[in-house]
Amino acid sequence: MIEESRIPLDTIKEICKQSGMWELDNSRVIGMMNNILLCLETEEDLDDESRVTLMNIVITNLVIFSKYEILK
């Protein structure tokens, strides 16, 4: 695992707090996001480039959904 690719729990919490939506700014979502990222981080079948790409996709989606009103 590339150490600089790790996303700290405090960063996840801050992203969730940016949202005015209670659905994102709650401990269950924060825990779920942390666990998803930890699973990606420890998955042995992923090479480092794929791992970092997937982690960036997950965290980017969190940022998008916490800051913007998504129209269906």
PDB file with one MODEL, atoms N, CA, C and O in Angstrom:
MODEL        1
ATOM      1  N   MET A   1       0.838  -1.193   0.000  1.00  0.00           N
ATOM      2  CA  MET A   1       0.000   0.000   0.000  1.00  0.00           C
ATOM      3  C   MET A   1       0.872   1.242   0.000  1.00  0.00           C
ATOM      4  O   MET A   1       1.820   1.340   0.779  1.00  0.00           O
ATOM      5  N   ILE A   2       0.561   2.170  -0.852  1.00  0.00           N
ATOM      6  CA  ILE A   2       1.271   3.437  -0.874  1.00  0.00           C
ATOM      7  C   ILE A   2       0.755   4.275   0.289  1.00  0.00           C
ATOM      8  O   ILE A   2      -0.428   4.610   0.339  1.00  0.00           O
ATOM      9  N   GLU A   3       1.634   4.610   1.217  1.00  0.00           N
ATOM     10  CA  GLU A   3       1.223   5.280   2.458  1.00  0.00           C
ATOM     11  C   GLU A   3       0.520   6.608   2.210  1.00  0.00           C
ATOM     12  O   GLU A   3      -0.436   6.933   2.914  1.00  0.00           O
ATOM     13  N   GLU A   4       0.976   7.393   1.213  1.00  0.00           N
ATOM     14  CA  GLU A   4       0.355   8.694   0.989  1.00  0.00           C
ATOM     15  C   GLU A   4      -1.054   8.594   0.407  1.00  0.00           C
ATOM     16  O   GLU A   4      -1.758   9.600   0.324  1.00  0.00           O
ATOM     17  N   SER A   5      -1.472   7.392   0.002  1.00  0.00           N
ATOM     18  CA  SER A   5      -2.825   7.236  -0.536  1.00  0.00           C
ATOM     19  C   SER A   5      -3.867   7.027   0.566  1.00  0.00           C
ATOM     20  O   SER A   5      -5.068   7.064   0.298  1.00  0.00           O
ATOM     21  N   ARG A   6      -3.421   6.812   1.783  1.00  0.00           N
ATOM     22  CA  ARG A   6      -4.340   6.596   2.896  1.00  0.00           C
ATOM     23  C   ARG A   6      -5.145   7.864   3.183  1.00  0.00           C
ATOM     24  O   ARG A   6      -4.588   8.961   3.241  1.00  0.00           O
ATOM     25  N   ILE A   7      -6.453   7.708   3.363  1.00  0.00           N
ATOM     26  CA  ILE A   7      -7.332   8.839   3.646  1.00  0.00           C
ATOM     27  C   ILE A   7      -7.724   8.758   5.119  1.00  0.00           C
ATOM     28  O   ILE A   7      -8.425   7.830   5.521  1.00  0.00           O
ATOM     29  N   PRO A   8      -7.279   9.719   5.926  1.00  0.00           N
ATOM     30  CA  PRO A   8      -7.537   9.675   7.369  1.00  0.00           C
ATOM     31  C   PRO A   8      -9.030   9.790   7.704  1.00  0.00           C
ATOM     32  O   PRO A   8      -9.796  10.428   6.982  1.00  0.00           O
ATOM     33  N   LEU A   9      -9.414   9.169   8.792  1.00  0.00           N
ATOM     34  CA  LEU A   9     -10.794   9.221   9.264  1.00  0.00           C
ATOM     35  C   LEU A   9     -11.241  10.659   9.483  1.00  0.00           C
ATOM     36  O   LEU A   9     -12.386  10.998   9.186  1.00  0.00           O
ATOM     37  N   ASP A  10     -10.363  11.504   9.995  1.00  0.00           N
ATOM     38  CA  ASP A  10     -10.721  12.911  10.213  1.00  0.00           C
ATOM     39  C   ASP A  10     -11.073  13.621   8.903  1.00  0.00           C
ATOM     40  O   ASP A  10     -11.933  14.501   8.886  1.00  0.00           O
ATOM     41  N   THR A  11     -10.418  13.245   7.824  1.00  0.00           N
ATOM     42  CA  THR A  11     -10.737  13.822   6.513  1.00  0.00           C
ATOM     43  C   THR A  11     -12.137  13.411   6.082  1.00  0.00           C
ATOM     44  O   THR A  11     -12.900  14.234   5.576  1.00  0.00           O
ATOM     45  N   ILE A  12     -12.473  12.153   6.277  1.00  0.00           N
ATOM     46  CA  ILE A  12     -13.814  11.663   5.941  1.00  0.00           C
ATOM     47  C   ILE A  12     -14.860  12.409   6.765  1.00  0.00           C
ATOM     48  O   ILE A  12     -15.893  12.824   6.239  1.00  0.00           O
ATOM     49  N   LYS A  13     -14.588  12.578   8.053  1.00  0.00           N
ATOM     50  CA  LYS A  13     -15.525  13.300   8.932  1.00  0.00           C
ATOM     51  C   LYS A  13     -15.730  14.734   8.455  1.00  0.00           C
ATOM     52  O   LYS A  13     -16.859  15.225   8.435  1.00  0.00           O
ATOM     53  N   GLU A  14     -14.657  15.403   8.074  1.00  0.00           N
ATOM     54  CA  GLU A  14     -14.763  16.795   7.620  1.00  0.00           C
ATOM     55  C   GLU A  14     -15.550  16.908   6.323  1.00  0.00           C
ATOM     56  O   GLU A  14     -16.337  17.839   6.155  1.00  0.00           O
ATOM     57  N   ILE A  15     -15.349  15.980   5.417  1.00  0.00           N
ATOM     58  CA  ILE A  15     -16.113  16.000   4.164  1.00  0.00           C
ATOM     59  C   ILE A  15     -17.595  15.815   4.467  1.00  0.00           C
ATOM     60  O   ILE A  15     -18.435  16.519   3.906  1.00  0.00           O
ATOM     61  N   CYS A  16     -17.916  14.885   5.339  1.00  0.00           N
ATOM     62  CA  CYS A  16     -19.318  14.648   5.695  1.00  0.00           C
ATOM     63  C   CYS A  16     -19.936  15.849   6.404  1.00  0.00           C
ATOM     64  O   CYS A  16     -21.115  16.144   6.204  1.00  0.00           O
ATOM     65  N   LYS A  17     -19.163  16.538   7.222  1.00  0.00           N
ATOM     66  CA  LYS A  17     -19.672  17.709   7.937  1.00  0.00           C
ATOM     67  C   LYS A  17     -19.997  18.864   6.997  1.00  0.00           C
ATOM     68  O   LYS A  17     -20.825  19.711   7.329  1.00  0.00           O
ATOM     69  N   GLN A  18     -19.360  18.911   5.830  1.00  0.00           N
ATOM     70  CA  GLN A  18     -19.619  19.967   4.853  1.00  0.00           C
ATOM     71  C   GLN A  18     -21.033  19.890   4.308  1.00  0.00           C
ATOM     72  O   GLN A  18     -21.561  20.870   3.782  1.00  0.00           O
ATOM     73  N   SER A  19     -21.631  18.743   4.433  1.00  0.00           N
ATOM     74  CA  SER A  19     -22.970  18.546   3.903  1.00  0.00           C
ATOM     75  C   SER A  19     -24.013  19.041   4.893  1.00  0.00           C
ATOM     76  O   SER A  19     -23.887  18.835   6.100  1.00  0.00           O
ATOM     77  N   GLY A  20     -25.024  19.682   4.381  1.00  0.00           N
ATOM     78  CA  GLY A  20     -26.146  20.073   5.222  1.00  0.00           C
ATOM     79  C   GLY A  20     -27.146  18.939   5.370  1.00  0.00           C
ATOM     80  O   GLY A  20     -28.147  19.065   6.076  1.00  0.00           O
ATOM     81  N   MET A  21     -26.864  17.829   4.695  1.00  0.00           N
ATOM     82  CA  MET A  21     -27.774  16.682   4.720  1.00  0.00           C
ATOM     83  C   MET A  21     -27.426  15.772   5.903  1.00  0.00           C
ATOM     84  O   MET A  21     -26.287  15.325   6.038  1.00  0.00           O
ATOM     85  N   TRP A  22     -28.409  15.506   6.747  1.00  0.00           N
ATOM     86  CA  TRP A  22     -28.147  14.627   7.879  1.00  0.00           C
ATOM     87  C   TRP A  22     -27.807  13.217   7.414  1.00  0.00           C
ATOM     88  O   TRP A  22     -27.153  12.463   8.135  1.00  0.00           O
ATOM     89  N   GLU A  23     -28.254  12.857   6.199  1.00  0.00           N
ATOM     90  CA  GLU A  23     -27.972  11.511   5.683  1.00  0.00           C
ATOM     91  C   GLU A  23     -26.474  11.270   5.509  1.00  0.00           C
ATOM     92  O   GLU A  23     -26.006  10.140   5.646  1.00  0.00           O
ATOM     93  N   LEU A  24     -25.733  12.317   5.210  1.00  0.00           N
ATOM     94  CA  LEU A  24     -24.283  12.163   5.042  1.00  0.00           C
ATOM     95  C   LEU A  24     -23.510  12.489   6.311  1.00  0.00           C
ATOM     96  O   LEU A  24     -22.497  11.853   6.602  1.00  0.00           O
ATOM     97  N   ASP A  25     -23.976  13.460   7.056  1.00  0.00           N
ATOM     98  CA  ASP A  25     -23.265  13.889   8.256  1.00  0.00           C
ATOM     99  C   ASP A  25     -23.749  13.092   9.459  1.00  0.00           C
ATOM    100  O   ASP A  25     -24.352  13.642  10.380  1.00  0.00           O
ATOM    101  N   ASN A  26     -23.478  11.789   9.441  1.00  0.00           N
ATOM    102  CA  ASN A  26     -23.816  10.950  10.596  1.00  0.00           C
ATOM    103  C   ASN A  26     -22.774   9.853  10.754  1.00  0.00           C
ATOM    104  O   ASN A  26     -22.048   9.527   9.814  1.00  0.00           O
ATOM    105  N   SER A  27     -22.712   9.304  11.922  1.00  0.00           N
ATOM    106  CA  SER A  27     -21.647   8.355  12.253  1.00  0.00           C
ATOM    107  C   SER A  27     -21.709   7.076  11.427  1.00  0.00           C
ATOM    108  O   SER A  27     -20.671   6.468  11.167  1.00  0.00           O
ATOM    109  N   ARG A  28     -22.891   6.657  11.012  1.00  0.00           N
ATOM    110  CA  ARG A  28     -22.988   5.433  10.207  1.00  0.00           C
ATOM    111  C   ARG A  28     -22.368   5.610   8.829  1.00  0.00           C
ATOM    112  O   ARG A  28     -21.657   4.729   8.346  1.00  0.00           O
ATOM    113  N   VAL A  29     -22.635   6.738   8.201  1.00  0.00           N
ATOM    114  CA  VAL A  29     -22.051   7.003   6.881  1.00  0.00           C
ATOM    115  C   VAL A  29     -20.538   7.159   7.000  1.00  0.00           C
ATOM    116  O   VAL A  29     -19.787   6.636   6.177  1.00  0.00           O
ATOM    117  N   ILE A  30     -20.101   7.874   8.017  1.00  0.00           N
ATOM    118  CA  ILE A  30     -18.664   8.048   8.231  1.00  0.00           C
ATOM    119  C   ILE A  30     -17.994   6.690   8.440  1.00  0.00           C
ATOM    120  O   ILE A  30     -16.945   6.419   7.855  1.00  0.00           O
ATOM    121  N   GLY A  31     -18.586   5.850   9.258  1.00  0.00           N
ATOM    122  CA  GLY A  31     -18.049   4.512   9.491  1.00  0.00           C
ATOM    123  C   GLY A  31     -18.063   3.659   8.240  1.00  0.00           C
ATOM    124  O   GLY A  31     -17.109   2.929   7.973  1.00  0.00           O
ATOM    125  N   MET A  32     -19.142   3.744   7.467  1.00  0.00           N
ATOM    126  CA  MET A  32     -19.244   2.970   6.233  1.00  0.00           C
ATOM    127  C   MET A  32     -18.168   3.403   5.241  1.00  0.00           C
ATOM    128  O   MET A  32     -17.507   2.561   4.633  1.00  0.00           O
ATOM    129  N   MET A  33     -17.990   4.713   5.076  1.00  0.00           N
ATOM    130  CA  MET A  33     -16.979   5.214   4.150  1.00  0.00           C
ATOM    131  C   MET A  33     -15.578   4.795   4.605  1.00  0.00           C
ATOM    132  O   MET A  33     -14.748   4.397   3.787  1.00  0.00           O
ATOM    133  N   ASN A  34     -15.325   4.885   5.891  1.00  0.00           N
ATOM    134  CA  ASN A  34     -14.036   4.473   6.427  1.00  0.00           C
ATOM    135  C   ASN A  34     -13.791   2.990   6.167  1.00  0.00           C
ATOM    136  O   ASN A  34     -12.691   2.603   5.772  1.00  0.00           O
ATOM    137  N   ASN A  35     -14.802   2.163   6.385  1.00  0.00           N
ATOM    138  CA  ASN A  35     -14.652   0.725   6.169  1.00  0.00           C
ATOM    139  C   ASN A  35     -14.460   0.383   4.700  1.00  0.00           C
ATOM    140  O   ASN A  35     -13.664  -0.498   4.374  1.00  0.00           O
ATOM    141  N   ILE A  36     -15.174   1.066   3.804  1.00  0.00           N
ATOM    142  CA  ILE A  36     -14.985   0.836   2.369  1.00  0.00           C
ATOM    143  C   ILE A  36     -13.548   1.155   1.981  1.00  0.00           C
ATOM    144  O   ILE A  36     -12.900   0.382   1.276  1.00  0.00           O
ATOM    145  N   LEU A  37     -13.055   2.299   2.448  1.00  0.00           N
ATOM    146  CA  LEU A  37     -11.689   2.692   2.124  1.00  0.00           C
ATOM    147  C   LEU A  37     -10.664   1.736   2.742  1.00  0.00           C
ATOM    148  O   LEU A  37      -9.651   1.429   2.114  1.00  0.00           O
ATOM    149  N   LEU A  38     -10.919   1.266   3.957  1.00  0.00           N
ATOM    150  CA  LEU A  38     -10.006   0.301   4.582  1.00  0.00           C
ATOM    151  C   LEU A  38     -10.007  -1.033   3.838  1.00  0.00           C
ATOM    152  O   LEU A  38      -8.965  -1.673   3.703  1.00  0.00           O
ATOM    153  N   CYS A  39     -11.178  -1.448   3.357  1.00  0.00           N
ATOM    154  CA  CYS A  39     -11.255  -2.686   2.568  1.00  0.00           C
ATOM    155  C   CYS A  39     -10.438  -2.557   1.291  1.00  0.00           C
ATOM    156  O   CYS A  39      -9.699  -3.470   0.921  1.00  0.00           O
ATOM    157  N   LEU A  40     -10.576  -1.418   0.621  1.00  0.00           N
ATOM    158  CA  LEU A  40      -9.784  -1.195  -0.587  1.00  0.00           C
ATOM    159  C   LEU A  40      -8.292  -1.155  -0.265  1.00  0.00           C
ATOM    160  O   LEU A  40      -7.466  -1.674  -1.015  1.00  0.00           O
ATOM    161  N   GLU A  41      -7.970  -0.535   0.854  1.00  0.00           N
ATOM    162  CA  GLU A  41      -6.577  -0.389   1.256  1.00  0.00           C
ATOM    163  C   GLU A  41      -5.916  -1.735   1.535  1.00  0.00           C
ATOM    164  O   GLU A  41      -4.733  -1.918   1.246  1.00  0.00           O
ATOM    165  N   THR A  42      -6.666  -2.667   2.089  1.00  0.00           N
ATOM    166  CA  THR A  42      -6.081  -3.946   2.504  1.00  0.00           C
ATOM    167  C   THR A  42      -6.331  -5.082   1.516  1.00  0.00           C
ATOM    168  O   THR A  42      -5.867  -6.200   1.739  1.00  0.00           O
ATOM    169  N   GLU A  43      -7.045  -4.820   0.445  1.00  0.00           N
ATOM    170  CA  GLU A  43      -7.329  -5.864  -0.548  1.00  0.00           C
ATOM    171  C   GLU A  43      -6.032  -6.301  -1.229  1.00  0.00           C
ATOM    172  O   GLU A  43      -5.354  -5.496  -1.868  1.00  0.00           O
ATOM    173  N   GLU A  44      -5.704  -7.558  -1.086  1.00  0.00           N
ATOM    174  CA  GLU A  44      -4.439  -8.075  -1.607  1.00  0.00           C
ATOM    175  C   GLU A  44      -4.441  -8.244  -3.128  1.00  0.00           C
ATOM    176  O   GLU A  44      -3.378  -8.246  -3.748  1.00  0.00           O
ATOM    177  N   ASP A  45      -5.608  -8.385  -3.729  1.00  0.00           N
ATOM    178  CA  ASP A  45      -5.688  -8.624  -5.167  1.00  0.00           C
ATOM    179  C   ASP A  45      -5.636  -7.348  -6.008  1.00  0.00           C
ATOM    180  O   ASP A  45      -5.702  -7.421  -7.235  1.00  0.00           O
ATOM    181  N   LEU A  46      -5.519  -6.192  -5.375  1.00  0.00           N
ATOM    182  CA  LEU A  46      -5.432  -4.928  -6.106  1.00  0.00           C
ATOM    183  C   LEU A  46      -3.989  -4.457  -6.166  1.00  0.00           C
ATOM    184  O   LEU A  46      -3.277  -4.472  -5.162  1.00  0.00           O
ATOM    185  N   ASP A  47      -3.560  -4.033  -7.366  1.00  0.00           N
ATOM    186  CA  ASP A  47      -2.250  -3.400  -7.439  1.00  0.00           C
ATOM    187  C   ASP A  47      -2.396  -1.968  -6.914  1.00  0.00           C
ATOM    188  O   ASP A  47      -3.512  -1.463  -6.792  1.00  0.00           O
ATOM    189  N   ASP A  48      -1.287  -1.322  -6.608  1.00  0.00           N
ATOM    190  CA  ASP A  48      -1.330   0.004  -5.985  1.00  0.00           C
ATOM    191  C   ASP A  48      -2.042   1.040  -6.846  1.00  0.00           C
ATOM    192  O   ASP A  48      -2.779   1.875  -6.321  1.00  0.00           O
ATOM    193  N   GLU A  49      -1.837   1.002  -8.146  1.00  0.00           N
ATOM    194  CA  GLU A  49      -2.486   1.977  -9.024  1.00  0.00           C
ATOM    195  C   GLU A  49      -4.009   1.811  -9.008  1.00  0.00           C
ATOM    196  O   GLU A  49      -4.740   2.799  -8.936  1.00  0.00           O
ATOM    197  N   SER A  50      -4.480   0.585  -9.076  1.00  0.00           N
ATOM    198  CA  SER A  50      -5.926   0.328  -9.029  1.00  0.00           C
ATOM    199  C   SER A  50      -6.509   0.711  -7.675  1.00  0.00           C
ATOM    200  O   SER A  50      -7.603   1.272  -7.597  1.00  0.00           O
ATOM    201  N   ARG A  51      -5.782   0.409  -6.623  1.00  0.00           N
ATOM    202  CA  ARG A  51      -6.224   0.728  -5.260  1.00  0.00           C
ATOM    203  C   ARG A  51      -6.426   2.235  -5.096  1.00  0.00           C
ATOM    204  O   ARG A  51      -7.456   2.686  -4.595  1.00  0.00           O
ATOM    205  N   VAL A  52      -5.427   3.003  -5.526  1.00  0.00           N
ATOM    206  CA  VAL A  52      -5.502   4.453  -5.394  1.00  0.00           C
ATOM    207  C   VAL A  52      -6.639   5.007  -6.253  1.00  0.00           C
ATOM    208  O   VAL A  52      -7.365   5.903  -5.821  1.00  0.00           O
ATOM    209  N   THR A  53      -6.794   4.483  -7.453  1.00  0.00           N
ATOM    210  CA  THR A  53      -7.880   4.927  -8.333  1.00  0.00           C
ATOM    211  C   THR A  53      -9.231   4.675  -7.694  1.00  0.00           C
ATOM    212  O   THR A  53     -10.077   5.569  -7.673  1.00  0.00           O
ATOM    213  N   LEU A  54      -9.453   3.482  -7.174  1.00  0.00           N
ATOM    214  CA  LEU A  54     -10.741   3.158  -6.537  1.00  0.00           C
ATOM    215  C   LEU A  54     -10.985   3.996  -5.291  1.00  0.00           C
ATOM    216  O   LEU A  54     -12.109   4.438  -5.056  1.00  0.00           O
ATOM    217  N   MET A  55      -9.959   4.217  -4.500  1.00  0.00           N
ATOM    218  CA  MET A  55     -10.117   5.041  -3.298  1.00  0.00           C
ATOM    219  C   MET A  55     -10.459   6.476  -3.680  1.00  0.00           C
ATOM    220  O   MET A  55     -11.273   7.119  -3.016  1.00  0.00           O
ATOM    221  N   ASN A  56      -9.843   6.980  -4.743  1.00  0.00           N
ATOM    222  CA  ASN A  56     -10.162   8.329  -5.208  1.00  0.00           C
ATOM    223  C   ASN A  56     -11.591   8.424  -5.728  1.00  0.00           C
ATOM    224  O   ASN A  56     -12.260   9.435  -5.514  1.00  0.00           O
ATOM    225  N   ILE A  57     -12.061   7.393  -6.402  1.00  0.00           N
ATOM    226  CA  ILE A  57     -13.446   7.384  -6.882  1.00  0.00           C
ATOM    227  C   ILE A  57     -14.414   7.438  -5.703  1.00  0.00           C
ATOM    228  O   ILE A  57     -15.380   8.200  -5.727  1.00  0.00           O
ATOM    229  N   VAL A  58     -14.162   6.640  -4.683  1.00  0.00           N
ATOM    230  CA  VAL A  58     -15.041   6.607  -3.508  1.00  0.00           C
ATOM    231  C   VAL A  58     -15.061   7.969  -2.814  1.00  0.00           C
ATOM    232  O   VAL A  58     -16.134   8.492  -2.517  1.00  0.00           O
ATOM    233  N   ILE A  59     -13.907   8.538  -2.556  1.00  0.00           N
ATOM    234  CA  ILE A  59     -13.860   9.802  -1.818  1.00  0.00           C
ATOM    235  C   ILE A  59     -14.398  10.946  -2.674  1.00  0.00           C
ATOM    236  O   ILE A  59     -15.013  11.868  -2.138  1.00  0.00           O
ATOM    237  N   THR A  60     -14.184  10.911  -3.976  1.00  0.00           N
ATOM    238  CA  THR A  60     -14.727  11.937  -4.862  1.00  0.00           C
ATOM    239  C   THR A  60     -16.243  11.907  -4.865  1.00  0.00           C
ATOM    240  O   THR A  60     -16.886  12.957  -4.863  1.00  0.00           O
ATOM    241  N   ASN A  61     -16.817  10.718  -4.871  1.00  0.00           N
ATOM    242  CA  ASN A  61     -18.277  10.615  -4.800  1.00  0.00           C
ATOM    243  C   ASN A  61     -18.811  11.164  -3.492  1.00  0.00           C
ATOM    244  O   ASN A  61     -19.865  11.800  -3.473  1.00  0.00           O
ATOM    245  N   LEU A  62     -18.110  10.932  -2.410  1.00  0.00           N
ATOM    246  CA  LEU A  62     -18.524  11.496  -1.127  1.00  0.00           C
ATOM    247  C   LEU A  62     -18.502  13.021  -1.186  1.00  0.00           C
ATOM    248  O   LEU A  62     -19.433  13.676  -0.717  1.00  0.00           O
ATOM    249  N   VAL A  63     -17.448  13.581  -1.757  1.00  0.00           N
ATOM    250  CA  VAL A  63     -17.348  15.038  -1.882  1.00  0.00           C
ATOM    251  C   VAL A  63     -18.485  15.573  -2.740  1.00  0.00           C
ATOM    252  O   VAL A  63     -19.125  16.556  -2.369  1.00  0.00           O
ATOM    253  N   ILE A  64     -18.744  14.949  -3.868  1.00  0.00           N
ATOM    254  CA  ILE A  64     -19.798  15.404  -4.772  1.00  0.00           C
ATOM    255  C   ILE A  64     -21.157  15.371  -4.073  1.00  0.00           C
ATOM    256  O   ILE A  64     -21.914  16.340  -4.141  1.00  0.00           O
ATOM    257  N   PHE A  65     -21.463  14.279  -3.414  1.00  0.00           N
ATOM    258  CA  PHE A  65     -22.768  14.164  -2.769  1.00  0.00           C
ATOM    259  C   PHE A  65     -22.885  15.018  -1.515  1.00  0.00           C
ATOM    260  O   PHE A  65     -23.997  15.321  -1.083  1.00  0.00           O
ATOM    261  N   SER A  66     -21.772  15.407  -0.926  1.00  0.00           N
ATOM    262  CA  SER A  66     -21.865  16.250   0.277  1.00  0.00           C
ATOM    263  C   SER A  66     -21.967  17.730  -0.058  1.00  0.00           C
ATOM    264  O   SER A  66     -22.467  18.510   0.753  1.00  0.00           O
ATOM    265  N   LYS A  67     -21.502  18.135  -1.243  1.00  0.00           N
ATOM    266  CA  LYS A  67     -21.473  19.553  -1.576  1.00  0.00           C
ATOM    267  C   LYS A  67     -22.542  19.998  -2.556  1.00  0.00           C
ATOM    268  O   LYS A  67     -22.930  21.166  -2.561  1.00  0.00           O
ATOM    269  N   TYR A  68     -23.017  19.093  -3.378  1.00  0.00           N
ATOM    270  CA  TYR A  68     -23.877  19.496  -4.481  1.00  0.00           C
ATOM    271  C   TYR A  68     -25.224  18.805  -4.435  1.00  0.00           C
ATOM    272  O   TYR A  68     -25.331  17.649  -4.025  1.00  0.00           O
ATOM    273  N   GLU A  69     -26.241  19.517  -4.856  1.00  0.00           N
ATOM    274  CA  GLU A  69     -27.559  18.908  -4.981  1.00  0.00           C
ATOM    275  C   GLU A  69     -27.575  18.139  -6.297  1.00  0.00           C
ATOM    276  O   GLU A  69     -27.447  18.725  -7.372  1.00  0.00           O
ATOM    277  N   ILE A  70     -27.729  16.854  -6.203  1.00  0.00           N
ATOM    278  CA  ILE A  70     -27.686  16.000  -7.380  1.00  0.00           C
ATOM    279  C   ILE A  70     -29.100  15.863  -7.945  1.00  0.00           C
ATOM    280  O   ILE A  70     -30.015  15.419  -7.251  1.00  0.00           O
ATOM    281  N   LEU A  71     -29.264  16.239  -9.180  1.00  0.00           N
ATOM    282  CA  LEU A  71     -30.562  16.137  -9.842  1.00  0.00           C
ATOM    283  C   LEU A  71     -30.669  14.783 -10.506  1.00  0.00           C
ATOM    284  O   LEU A  71     -29.717  14.300 -11.119  1.00  0.00           O
ATOM    285  N   LYS A  72     -31.840  14.174 -10.381  1.00  0.00           N
ATOM    286  CA  LYS A  72     -32.054  12.859 -11.006  1.00  0.00           C
ATOM    287  C   LYS A  72     -32.613  13.019 -12.390  1.00  0.00           C
ATOM    288  O   LYS A  72     -32.860  12.026 -13.074  1.00  0.00           O
TER     289      LYS A  72
ENDMDL
END
